[in-house]
Amino acid sequence: MKYLCLVYGEEKKIGAMTDDECMAYDQALRTSGQCLASEALQPVRTARTVQVRQGKVSVRDGPFTETKECLAGFYLIEASDPDEAVQIASQIPPAQVGSIEVRPVRELTSTTGQRRKL
């Protein structure tokens, strides 16, 4: 089953970590076949939030909410069950200074029963 591991933390603390730590763990996950995709995100100041209400598009600079911790990156992983996903997430280096939200990926199915293909 696929799980999304969302990496949250204070930008200064995560920024103080070396990319080497994250890249080494990423490579180990890819070698094991458990990492399907992963990316680090640019600083939150580069974010733009888009909303559409009654057909009108509004865009504002910054994240959707003002928080101390921000979304810093993600790992899309393959794990046999939620416990294995949590174990994998616990090894993501920024877990030492931030937090990792682990969520199962929901497969989309159309009203005709057709499933999304990746």
DSSP file (Angstrom, degrees, kcal/mol; ACC not computed):
  #  RESIDUE AA STRUCTURE BP1 BP2  ACC     N-H-->O    O-->H-N    N-H-->O    O-->H-N    TCO  KAPPA ALPHA  PHI   PSI    X-CA   Y-CA   Z-CA
    1    1 A M              0   0    0      0, 0.0    78,-2.7     0, 0.0     2,-0.3   0.000 360.0 360.0 360.0 148.6    0.0    0.0    0.0
    2    2 A K  E     -A   78   0A   0    103,-0.2   103,-2.4    76,-0.2     2,-0.4  -0.674 360.0-174.5 -90.4 142.4    1.1    3.6   -0.7
    3    3 A Y  E     -AB  77 104A   0     74,-2.3    74,-3.0    -2,-0.3     2,-0.6  -0.989  18.1-140.6-133.3 143.1    1.7    6.1    2.1
    4    4 A L  E     -AB  76 103A   0     99,-3.2    99,-2.3    -2,-0.4     2,-0.7  -0.923  11.6-159.6-104.1 125.0    2.5    9.7    1.9
    5    5 A C  E     -AB  75 102A   0     70,-3.2    70,-1.8    -2,-0.6     2,-0.5  -0.909   8.3-159.5-105.0 108.3    5.0   10.9    4.6
    6    6 A L  E     -AB  74 101A   0     95,-3.0    95,-2.6    -2,-0.7     2,-0.6  -0.789   8.7-144.2 -92.5 124.5    4.6   14.7    5.0
    7    7 A V  E     +AB  73 100A   0     66,-2.6    65,-3.6    -2,-0.5    66,-1.1  -0.796  23.1 178.6 -94.7 117.8    7.7   16.3    6.5
    8    8 A Y  E     +AB  71  99A   0     91,-3.2    91,-2.7    -2,-0.6     2,-0.3  -0.901  16.0 120.0-117.9 147.7    6.9   19.3    8.8
    9    9 A G  E     -A   70   0A   0     61,-1.8    61,-2.5    -2,-0.3     2,-0.4  -0.959  63.9 -64.8 176.7 172.9    9.2   21.4   10.9
   10   10 A E     >  -     0   0    0     87,-0.4     4,-2.6    -2,-0.3     5,-0.3  -0.623  46.0-130.9 -74.7 132.1   10.6   24.8   11.6
   11   11 A E  H  > S+     0   0    0     57,-0.4     4,-2.9    -2,-0.4     5,-0.2   0.864 104.6  53.0 -55.3 -40.2   12.4   26.1    8.5
   12   12 A K  H  > S+     0   0    0      2,-0.2     4,-1.1     1,-0.2    -1,-0.2   0.921 112.1  44.5 -63.5 -42.9   15.5   27.1   10.5
   13   13 A K  H  4 S+     0   0    0     -3,-0.3     4,-0.5     2,-0.2     3,-0.2   0.926 118.1  42.5 -69.0 -44.2   15.8   23.7   12.2
   14   14 A I  H >< S+     0   0    0     -4,-2.6     3,-1.2     1,-0.2    -2,-0.2   0.894 112.2  55.3 -68.5 -38.1   15.3   21.7    9.0
   15   15 A G  H 3< S+     0   0    0     -4,-2.9    -1,-0.2    -5,-0.3    -2,-0.2   0.752  99.6  61.6 -64.9 -24.2   17.5   24.1    7.1
   16   16 A A  T 3< S+     0   0    0     -4,-1.1    -1,-0.3    -3,-0.2    -2,-0.2   0.665  87.6  90.2 -77.1 -16.1   20.3   23.4    9.5
   17   17 A M  S <  S-     0   0    0     -3,-1.2     2,-0.3    -4,-0.5    -3,-0.0  -0.481  86.3-111.4 -76.3 151.1   20.3   19.8    8.6
   18   18 A T    >>  -     0   0    0     -2,-0.1     4,-1.0     1,-0.1     3,-0.7  -0.599  11.7-132.3 -82.5 145.9   22.6   18.7    5.7
   19   19 A D  H 3> S+     0   0    0     -2,-0.3     4,-3.0     1,-0.2     5,-0.2   0.811 103.6  71.8 -62.1 -28.7   21.1   17.6    2.5
   20   20 A D  H 3> S+     0   0    0      1,-0.2     4,-2.4     2,-0.2    -1,-0.2   0.875  93.5  53.0 -56.4 -40.0   23.5   14.6    2.6
   21   21 A E  H <> S+     0   0    0     -3,-0.7     4,-1.9     1,-0.2    -1,-0.2   0.945 114.0  41.3 -60.7 -48.8   21.5   13.1    5.5
   22   22 A C  H  X S+     0   0    0     -4,-1.0     4,-2.6     1,-0.2    -2,-0.2   0.889 114.6  51.6 -68.0 -39.9   18.2   13.2    3.6
   23   23 A M  H  X S+     0   0    0     -4,-3.0     4,-2.4     2,-0.2    -1,-0.2   0.880 108.6  51.4 -66.6 -37.3   19.8   12.1    0.3
   24   24 A A  H  X S+     0   0    0     -4,-2.4     4,-2.0    -5,-0.2    -1,-0.2   0.923 113.1  44.3 -65.8 -43.9   21.4    9.1    1.9
   25   25 A Y  H  X S+     0   0    0     -4,-1.9     4,-2.4     2,-0.2    -2,-0.2   0.920 112.7  52.6 -66.6 -41.8   18.1    8.0    3.5
   26   26 A D  H  X S+     0   0    0     -4,-2.6     4,-2.5     1,-0.2    -2,-0.2   0.923 109.4  49.0 -57.1 -46.0   16.3    8.6    0.3
   27   27 A Q  H  X S+     0   0    0     -4,-2.4     4,-2.6     1,-0.2    -1,-0.2   0.892 109.5  51.9 -63.6 -40.2   18.8    6.5   -1.7
   28   28 A A  H  X S+     0   0    0     -4,-2.0     4,-1.7     2,-0.2    -1,-0.2   0.908 111.3  47.4 -62.9 -41.5   18.5    3.7    0.8
   29   29 A L  H  X>S+     0   0    0     -4,-2.4     5,-1.9     2,-0.2     6,-1.2   0.900 112.6  49.0 -66.0 -40.4   14.6    3.7    0.5
   30   30 A R  H ><5S+     0   0    0     -4,-2.5     3,-0.9     4,-0.2    -2,-0.2   0.908 109.4  52.1 -65.6 -41.3   14.9    3.8   -3.3
   31   31 A T  H 3<5S+     0   0    0     -4,-2.6    -1,-0.2     1,-0.3    -2,-0.2   0.870 109.6  49.5 -62.0 -36.7   17.3    0.9   -3.4
   32   32 A S  H 3<5S-     0   0    0     -4,-1.7    -1,-0.3    -5,-0.2    -2,-0.2   0.603 114.4-119.4 -77.7 -10.8   14.9   -1.1   -1.2
   33   33 A G  T <<5S+     0   0    0     -3,-0.9    -3,-0.2    -4,-0.6    -2,-0.1   0.546  87.0 109.4  84.4   7.4   12.0   -0.3   -3.6
   34   34 A Q      < +     0   0    0     -5,-1.9    44,-2.4    -6,-0.2     2,-0.7   0.646  57.6  76.4 -92.2 -15.6   10.1    1.5   -0.8
   35   35 A C  E     +C   77   0A   0     -6,-1.2    42,-0.2    42,-0.2     3,-0.1  -0.866  46.6 170.2 -99.9 117.9   10.5    5.1   -2.1
   36   36 A L  E    S-     0   0A   0     40,-3.3     2,-0.3    -2,-0.7    41,-0.2   0.771  71.0 -15.8 -92.4 -31.7    8.2    5.9   -5.0
   37   37 A A  E     +C   76   0A   0     39,-1.5    39,-3.5     2,-0.0    -1,-0.4  -0.955  60.8 177.4-166.5 152.5    8.9    9.6   -5.0
   38   38 A S  E     +C   75   0A   0     -2,-0.3     2,-0.3    37,-0.3    37,-0.2  -0.962   2.9 172.1-160.5 147.5   10.3   12.3   -2.7
   39   39 A E  E     -C   74   0A   0     35,-1.9    35,-2.3    -2,-0.3     2,-0.3  -0.984  25.5-134.5-155.1 146.2   11.0   16.0   -2.9
   40   40 A A  E     -C   73   0A   0     -2,-0.3     2,-0.3    33,-0.2    33,-0.3  -0.755  31.3-130.8 -93.1 150.6   12.2   18.8   -0.6
   41   41 A L        -     0   0    0     31,-3.3     3,-0.1    -2,-0.3    -2,-0.0  -0.750  16.0-109.5-105.0 152.2   10.2   22.0   -0.9
   42   42 A Q        -     0   0    0     -2,-0.3    -1,-0.1     1,-0.2     5,-0.1  -0.233  61.5 -65.3 -65.0 165.1   11.5   25.6   -1.3
   43   43 A P    >   -     0   0    0      0, 0.0     3,-2.3     0, 0.0     4,-0.2  -0.138  48.3-111.4 -55.9 152.2   11.0   27.9    1.7
   44   44 A V  G >  S+     0   0    0      1,-0.3     3,-1.9     2,-0.2    18,-0.2   0.744 112.6  72.7 -60.1 -25.0    7.4   28.7    2.7
   45   45 A R  G 3  S+     0   0    0      1,-0.3    -1,-0.3    17,-0.1    17,-0.2   0.699  92.8  57.5 -64.5 -16.2    7.9   32.3    1.6
   46   46 A T  G <  S+     0   0    0     -3,-2.3    -1,-0.3    15,-0.1    -2,-0.2   0.507  86.9 109.3 -89.3  -4.9    7.8   31.0   -2.0
   47   47 A A    <   -     0   0    0     -3,-1.9    15,-3.3    -4,-0.2     2,-0.4  -0.328  48.3-165.7 -74.1 152.5    4.4   29.5   -1.6
   48   48 A R  E     -D   61   0B   0     13,-0.3     2,-0.5    -2,-0.0    13,-0.2  -0.996  11.0-145.5-133.6 137.4    1.2   30.7   -3.1
   49   49 A T  E     -D   60   0B   0     11,-3.1    11,-2.2    -2,-0.4     2,-0.4  -0.909  13.3-162.5-108.4 127.4   -2.3   29.6   -2.0
   50   50 A V  E     +D   59   0B   0     -2,-0.5     2,-0.3     9,-0.2     9,-0.2  -0.910  11.1 174.5-113.0 133.0   -5.0   29.3   -4.6
   51   51 A Q  E     -D   58   0B   0      7,-2.5     7,-3.0    -2,-0.4     2,-0.5  -0.985  16.6-156.4-133.6 147.0   -8.7   29.2   -3.8
   52   52 A V  E     +D   57   0B   0     -2,-0.3     2,-0.4     5,-0.2     5,-0.2  -0.985  16.7 173.9-123.8 120.6  -11.8   29.1   -6.1
   53   53 A R  E >  S-D   56   0B   0      3,-2.4     3,-2.2    -2,-0.5    -2,-0.0  -0.989  72.2 -16.4-129.5 122.7  -15.1   30.3   -4.7
   54   54 A Q  T 3  S-     0   0    0     -2,-0.4    -1,-0.1     1,-0.3     3,-0.1   0.870 128.9 -53.0  50.8  41.9  -18.2   30.7   -6.8
   55   55 A G  T 3  S+     0   0    0      1,-0.2     2,-0.5    -3,-0.0    -1,-0.3   0.380 112.6 120.2  80.5  -3.7  -16.0   30.6   -9.9
   56   56 A K  E <   -D   53   0B   0     -3,-2.2    -3,-2.4     2,-0.0     2,-0.4  -0.837  54.4-144.6-100.3 127.8  -13.7   33.4   -8.7
   57   57 A V  E     -D   52   0B   0     -2,-0.5     2,-0.4    -5,-0.2    -5,-0.2  -0.747  16.7-174.5 -90.6 130.4  -10.0   32.6   -8.3
   58   58 A S  E     -D   51   0B   0     -7,-3.0    -7,-2.5    -2,-0.4     2,-0.4  -0.986   2.1-169.8-124.4 141.2   -8.1   34.2   -5.5
   59   59 A V  E     +D   50   0B   0     -2,-0.4     2,-0.4    -9,-0.2    -9,-0.2  -0.990   5.3 179.4-129.0 132.5   -4.3   33.9   -4.9
   60   60 A R  E     -D   49   0B   0    -11,-2.2   -11,-3.1    -2,-0.4     2,-0.1  -0.980  31.3-108.7-132.7 151.3   -2.4   34.9   -1.9
   61   61 A D  E    S+D   48   0B   0     -2,-0.4   -13,-0.3   -13,-0.2   -15,-0.1  -0.466  79.9  23.7 -73.3 145.0    1.3   34.7   -1.1
   62   62 A G  S    S-     0   0    0    -15,-3.3    -2,-0.2   -17,-0.2   -17,-0.1  -0.233  98.7 -39.8  94.9 177.4    2.3   32.2    1.6
   63   63 A P        -     0   0    0      0, 0.0   -14,-0.2     0, 0.0     3,-0.0  -0.168  58.6-102.8 -74.2 170.9    0.9   29.0    3.0
   64   64 A F  S    S+     0   0    0    -16,-0.1     2,-0.3     1,-0.1   -15,-0.0   0.880 105.5  23.4 -62.5 -40.4   -2.8   28.4    3.7
   65   65 A T  S    S-     0   0    0      2,-0.0     2,-0.7     0, 0.0    -1,-0.1  -0.923  81.7-117.3-127.1 153.1   -2.3   29.0    7.4
   66   66 A E        +     0   0    0     -2,-0.3     2,-0.3    -4,-0.1     3,-0.1  -0.811  51.0 154.3 -87.9 115.9    0.3   30.8    9.5
   67   67 A T        -     0   0    0     -2,-0.7    -2,-0.0     1,-0.1     0, 0.0  -0.936  53.6-124.8-139.0 161.6    2.1   28.2   11.6
   68   68 A K  S    S+     0   0    0     -2,-0.3   -57,-0.4   -58,-0.1     2,-0.4   0.910 102.0  51.5 -71.7 -42.9    5.4   27.8   13.3
   69   69 A E  S    S-     0   0    0    -59,-0.1     2,-0.3    -3,-0.1   -59,-0.2  -0.767  75.8-169.9 -96.1 141.8    6.0   24.5   11.5
   70   70 A C  E     -A    9   0A   0    -61,-2.5   -61,-1.8    -2,-0.4     2,-0.5  -0.843  34.9 -88.4-127.1 164.1    5.6   24.3    7.7
   71   71 A L  E     +A    8   0A   0     -2,-0.3   -63,-0.2   -63,-0.2     3,-0.1  -0.613  44.5 173.2 -71.4 121.2    5.5   21.6    5.1
   72   72 A A  E     -     0   0A   0    -65,-3.6   -31,-3.3    -2,-0.5     2,-0.3   0.632  54.3 -44.9-108.0 -18.9    9.1   21.0    4.1
   73   73 A G  E     -AC   7  40A   0    -66,-1.1   -66,-2.6   -33,-0.3    -1,-0.3  -0.982  51.4-122.2 172.1-174.2    8.9   18.0    1.8
   74   74 A F  E     -AC   6  39A   0    -35,-2.3   -35,-1.9    -2,-0.3     2,-0.4  -0.989   1.3-151.9-153.7 159.0    7.4   14.6    1.3
   75   75 A Y  E     -AC   5  38A   0    -70,-1.8   -70,-3.2    -2,-0.3     2,-0.7  -0.996  11.0-154.2-129.4 129.0    8.1   10.9    0.6
   76   76 A L  E     +AC   4  37A   0    -39,-3.5   -40,-3.3    -2,-0.4   -39,-1.5  -0.935  32.0 179.4-100.3 115.3    5.7    8.7   -1.2
   77   77 A I  E     -AC   3  35A   0    -74,-3.0   -74,-2.3    -2,-0.7     2,-0.5  -0.728  31.9-132.0-120.4 164.2    6.5    5.2    0.1
   78   78 A E  E     +A    2   0A   0    -44,-2.4     2,-0.3    -2,-0.3   -76,-0.2  -0.975  35.4 164.5-112.6 125.7    5.4    1.6   -0.3
   79   79 A A        -     0   0    0    -78,-2.7     4,-0.0    -2,-0.5     6,-0.0  -0.982  42.6-129.6-141.9 152.9    4.8   -0.3    2.9
   80   80 A S  S    S-     0   0    0     -2,-0.3    -1,-0.1     1,-0.1   -78,-0.1   0.784  87.7 -12.0 -73.9 -27.0    3.0   -3.5    3.8
   81   81 A D  S  > S-     0   0    0    -80,-0.1     4,-2.0     1,-0.1     3,-0.3  -0.960  79.9 -85.5-162.3 172.3    0.9   -1.9    6.6
   82   82 A P  H  > S+     0   0    0      0, 0.0     4,-2.3     0, 0.0     5,-0.2   0.848 122.3  56.6 -58.8 -35.2    0.6    1.2    8.7
   83   83 A D  H  > S+     0   0    0      1,-0.2     4,-2.1     2,-0.2     5,-0.1   0.913 108.0  46.7 -64.1 -42.1    3.2    0.0   11.3
   84   84 A E  H  > S+     0   0    0     -3,-0.3     4,-2.5     2,-0.2    -1,-0.2   0.893 110.6  53.5 -66.4 -38.1    5.8   -0.5    8.6
   85   85 A A  H  X S+     0   0    0     -4,-2.0     4,-2.6     1,-0.2    -2,-0.2   0.907 109.7  47.9 -61.9 -41.7    5.0    3.0    7.2
   86   86 A V  H  X S+     0   0    0     -4,-2.3     4,-2.2     2,-0.2    -1,-0.2   0.895 110.2  52.2 -65.5 -40.2    5.5    4.5   10.7
   87   87 A Q  H  X S+     0   0    0     -4,-2.1     4,-0.6     2,-0.2    -2,-0.2   0.924 111.6  46.3 -62.3 -43.9    8.8    2.7   11.0
   88   88 A I  H >< S+     0   0    0     -4,-2.5     3,-1.3     1,-0.2     4,-0.4   0.933 112.5  50.7 -62.6 -45.9   10.0    4.0    7.7
   89   89 A A  H >< S+     0   0    0     -4,-2.6     3,-1.4     1,-0.3    -1,-0.2   0.842 100.9  62.7 -62.1 -34.2    8.8    7.5    8.6
   90   90 A S  H 3< S+     0   0    0     -4,-2.2    -1,-0.3     1,-0.3    -2,-0.2   0.705 101.2  53.4 -66.4 -17.6   10.6    7.4   11.9
   91   91 A Q  T << S+     0   0    0     -3,-1.3    -1,-0.3    -4,-0.6    -2,-0.2   0.511  76.5 113.0 -94.5  -6.8   13.9    7.1   10.1
   92   92 A I  S X  S-     0   0    0     -3,-1.4     3,-2.6    -4,-0.4     4,-0.3  -0.547  73.8-129.4 -66.5 121.8   13.4   10.2    7.9
   93   93 A P  G >  S+     0   0    0      0, 0.0     3,-2.1     0, 0.0     4,-0.2   0.809 102.0  59.6 -49.2 -43.4   16.1   12.6    9.2
   94   94 A P  G >> S+     0   0    0      0, 0.0     4,-2.4     0, 0.0     3,-1.4   0.648  84.3  81.6 -64.8  -9.5   13.9   15.7    9.8
   95   95 A A  G <4 S+     0   0    0     -3,-2.6     5,-0.1     1,-0.3    -4,-0.0   0.760  82.9  65.4 -61.2 -21.3   11.8   13.6   12.2
   96   96 A Q  G <4 S+     0   0    0     -3,-2.1    -1,-0.3    -4,-0.3    -6,-0.0   0.740 119.2  18.5 -72.5 -23.4   14.6   14.4   14.7
   97   97 A V  T <4 S+     0   0    0     -3,-1.4   -87,-0.4    -4,-0.2    -2,-0.2   0.487 135.9  14.0-124.1  -9.5   13.7   18.2   14.6
   98   98 A G  S  < S-     0   0    0     -4,-2.4     2,-0.3   -89,-0.2   -89,-0.3  -0.306  85.0 -87.6-136.4-141.2   10.2   18.2   13.2
   99   99 A S  E     -B    8   0A   0    -91,-2.7   -91,-3.2    -2,-0.1     2,-0.5  -0.981  18.3-140.7-145.3 156.5    7.4   15.7   12.6
  100  100 A I  E     -B    7   0A   0     -2,-0.3     2,-0.5   -93,-0.2   -93,-0.2  -0.977  11.3-153.0-121.6 119.9    6.3   13.3    9.9
  101  101 A E  E     -B    6   0A   0    -95,-2.6   -95,-3.0    -2,-0.5     2,-0.5  -0.827  12.4-158.3 -91.4 126.9    2.6   12.9    9.1
  102  102 A V  E     +B    5   0A   0     -2,-0.5   -97,-0.2   -97,-0.2   -16,-0.1  -0.927  17.3 169.8-111.0 122.7    1.9    9.5    7.7
  103  103 A R  E     -B    4   0A   0    -99,-2.3   -99,-3.2    -2,-0.5     2,-0.1  -0.996  33.2-120.3-135.3 134.0   -1.3    9.0    5.6
  104  104 A P  E     -B    3   0A   0      0, 0.0     2,-0.4     0, 0.0  -101,-0.3  -0.431  33.7-116.7 -66.7 144.9   -2.4    6.2    3.4
  105  105 A V        -     0   0    0   -103,-2.4     2,-0.5    -2,-0.1  -103,-0.2  -0.691  24.1-138.4 -83.4 133.2   -3.0    7.1   -0.2
  106  106 A R        -     0   0    0     -2,-0.4     2,-0.3     1,-0.0  -103,-0.0  -0.819  14.2-130.8 -95.0 126.0   -6.6    6.7   -1.3
  107  107 A E        -     0   0    0     -2,-0.5     2,-0.3     1,-0.1     8,-0.0  -0.600  21.9-130.3 -76.2 132.4   -7.1    5.2   -4.7
  108  108 A L        -     0   0    0     -2,-0.3     8,-1.8     8,-0.0     2,-0.4  -0.664  24.0-173.2 -86.0 137.3   -9.5    7.2   -6.9
  109  109 A T  B     -E  115   0C   0     -2,-0.3     6,-0.2     6,-0.2     5,-0.1  -0.998  17.4-133.7-131.3 129.4  -12.3    5.4   -8.6
  110  110 A S    >   -     0   0    0      4,-3.3     3,-2.0    -2,-0.4     6,-0.0  -0.226  32.9-101.0 -74.7 170.4  -14.7    7.1  -11.1
  111  111 A T  T 3  S+     0   0    0      1,-0.3    -1,-0.1     2,-0.1    -2,-0.0   0.693 124.6  59.5 -64.9 -17.9  -18.4    6.6  -11.0
  112  112 A T  T 3  S-     0   0    0      2,-0.1    -1,-0.3     0, 0.0     3,-0.1   0.411 122.2-107.4 -89.0   2.3  -18.0    4.1  -13.9
  113  113 A G  S <  S+     0   0    0     -3,-2.0     2,-0.3     1,-0.3    -2,-0.1   0.462  72.3 144.2  87.9   0.4  -15.8    2.0  -11.6
  114  114 A Q        -     0   0    0     -5,-0.1    -4,-3.3     1,-0.0    -1,-0.3  -0.563  39.5-143.8 -77.3 135.2  -12.6    2.9  -13.5
  115  115 A R  B     -E  109   0C   0     -2,-0.3    -6,-0.2    -6,-0.2     2,-0.2  -0.711  21.4-102.3 -99.9 150.7   -9.5    3.3  -11.4
  116  116 A R        -     0   0    0     -8,-1.8     2,-0.4    -2,-0.3    -1,-0.1  -0.480  34.2-142.8 -69.3 137.3   -6.8    5.8  -11.8
  117  117 A K              0   0    0     -2,-0.2    -1,-0.0     1,-0.1     0, 0.0  -0.876 360.0 360.0-103.8 134.3   -3.6    4.3  -13.4
  118  118 A L              0   0    0     -2,-0.4    -1,-0.1     0, 0.0    -2,-0.0   0.385 360.0 360.0-103.8 360.0   -0.2    5.5  -12.3
